[in-house]
Amino acid sequence: MLDLDRRLMGEAHPNVALSMMNLANLLQDKDDLPAAERLYTEAHTRLTIAFGPEHPYVARCASGLAG
């Protein structure tokens, strides 16, 4: 899904960051914590730029980073 979002919407689209966060959630559930952390970090940066630091998506991503 992430690759499809990137191709259809472009790297800067907020839906790409949301797909990153969703994939990070899955990876965290599967105990692939290094990969999850990389995606959460990238998604957090993108979501903060797109929506601002107070947005619920940013908070949800930060929560995932906290573990």
C-alpha positions as a LaTeX table, in Angstrom:
\begin{tabular}{lrrr}
\hline
Residue & $x$ (\AA) & $y$ (\AA) & $z$ (\AA) \\
\hline
Met1 & 0.00 & 0.00 & 0.00 \\
Leu2 & 2.81 & 2.39 & 0.85 \\
Asp3 & 4.45 & 1.93 & $-2.55$ \\
Leu4 & 1.13 & 2.47 & $-4.29$ \\
Asp5 & 0.47 & 5.66 & $-2.31$ \\
Arg6 & 3.92 & 6.95 & $-3.19$ \\
Arg7 & 3.38 & 6.32 & $-6.90$ \\
Leu8 & $-0.16$ & 7.69 & $-7.07$ \\
Met9 & 0.07 & 10.66 & $-4.71$ \\
Gly10 & 3.75 & 11.53 & $-4.52$ \\
Glu11 & 6.15 & 11.50 & $-1.60$ \\
Ala12 & 4.89 & 14.73 & $-0.05$ \\
His13 & 1.22 & 13.73 & 0.22 \\
Pro14 & $-0.02$ & 13.29 & 3.82 \\
Asn15 & $-1.57$ & 9.92 & 2.94 \\
Val16 & 1.93 & 8.58 & 2.34 \\
Ala17 & 2.82 & 9.52 & 5.92 \\
Leu18 & $-0.36$ & 7.85 & 7.18 \\
Ser19 & 0.54 & 4.67 & 5.30 \\
Met20 & 4.00 & 4.83 & 6.87 \\
Met21 & 2.43 & 5.11 & 10.31 \\
Asn22 & 0.09 & 2.17 & 9.62 \\
Leu23 & 2.98 & 0.03 & 8.41 \\
Ala24 & 4.99 & 1.05 & 11.48 \\
Asn25 & 2.07 & $-0.10$ & 13.68 \\
Leu26 & 2.13 & $-3.49$ & 11.97 \\
Leu27 & 5.89 & $-3.82$ & 12.27 \\
Gln28 & 5.72 & $-2.89$ & 15.95 \\
Asp29 & 3.09 & $-5.58$ & 16.51 \\
Lys30 & 5.40 & $-8.07$ & 14.80 \\
Asp31 & 8.30 & $-6.97$ & 17.09 \\
Asp32 & 10.35 & $-5.49$ & 14.24 \\
Leu33 & 11.11 & $-2.46$ & 16.37 \\
Pro34 & 14.03 & $-0.98$ & 14.39 \\
Ala35 & 11.99 & $-0.88$ & 11.18 \\
Ala36 & 8.94 & 0.44 & 13.03 \\
Glu37 & 10.98 & 3.21 & 14.63 \\
Arg38 & 12.38 & 4.33 & 11.26 \\
Leu39 & 8.90 & 4.56 & 9.76 \\
Tyr40 & 7.38 & 6.24 & 12.82 \\
Thr41 & 10.15 & 8.84 & 12.79 \\
Glu42 & 9.70 & 9.62 & 9.09 \\
Ala43 & 5.91 & 9.66 & 9.39 \\
His44 & 6.07 & 11.93 & 12.45 \\
Thr45 & 8.21 & 14.45 & 10.58 \\
Arg46 & 5.95 & 14.41 & 7.53 \\
Leu47 & 2.73 & 14.62 & 9.54 \\
Thr48 & 4.06 & 17.51 & 11.62 \\
Ile49 & 4.89 & 19.42 & 8.45 \\
Ala50 & 1.52 & 18.62 & 6.87 \\
Phe51 & $-0.79$ & 19.16 & 9.85 \\
Gly52 & 1.15 & 20.94 & 12.59 \\
Pro53 & 2.40 & 19.59 & 15.92 \\
Glu54 & $-0.99$ & 19.59 & 17.67 \\
His55 & $-2.82$ & 17.37 & 15.17 \\
Pro56 & $-4.18$ & 14.00 & 16.43 \\
Tyr57 & $-2.28$ & 12.09 & 13.72 \\
Val58 & 0.98 & 13.59 & 14.98 \\
Ala59 & 0.07 & 12.61 & 18.54 \\
Arg60 & $-0.77$ & 9.06 & 17.46 \\
Cys61 & 2.55 & 8.78 & 15.68 \\
Ala62 & 4.42 & 10.11 & 18.71 \\
Ser63 & 2.62 & 7.52 & 20.83 \\
Gly64 & 3.86 & 4.79 & 18.52 \\
Leu65 & 7.41 & 6.11 & 18.83 \\
Ala66 & 7.11 & 5.99 & 22.61 \\
Gly67 & 6.28 & 2.33 & 22.33 \\
\hline
\end{tabular}
